[in-house]
């Protein structure tokens, strides 16, 4: 699948996105990540 699009931030290249992911990966190493998933209510 594509990670860049003319519709969203067309000035970013694939390399820009991959560099951002690599930076985030290094930045978050050793951090504890918690994800909040709200409960859905059925009516």
C-alpha positions in Angstrom: 0.0 0.0 0.0 1.1 3.6 -0.5 2.4 5.7 2.4 2.3 9.0 0.5 -0.5 10.5 -1.6 -1.0 13.6 -3.7 -4.2 14.2 -1.6 -2.3 14.3 1.8 0.9 16.2 2.3 2.1 15.9 -1.4 5.4 17.5 -0.5 6.5 14.5 1.6 8.4 11.7 -0.1 8.4 8.0 0.9 11.9 8.6 2.3 10.6 11.4 4.5 8.0 9.1 6.0 10.4 6.3 6.5 12.9 8.7 8.2 10.1 9.8 10.5 9.2 6.2 11.4 12.9 5.4 12.1 13.2 8.5 14.3 10.0 7.6 16.3 11.3 4.0 16.7 14.6 5.2 18.2 12.9 7.8 20.3 10.4 5.3 21.8 12.8 2.5 22.5 12.5 1.4 26.1 9.3 3.4 26.6 6.1 1.7 27.8 3.3 2.4 25.4 -0.3 2.1 26.5 -3.2 2.2 24.1 -6.6 3.4 25.2 -9.5 1.8 23.4 -12.9 3.3 24.4 -15.8 0.9 25.0 -18.5 1.2 22.4 -22.1 1.6 23.5 -24.8 -0.2 21.7 -28.3 1.4 21.7 
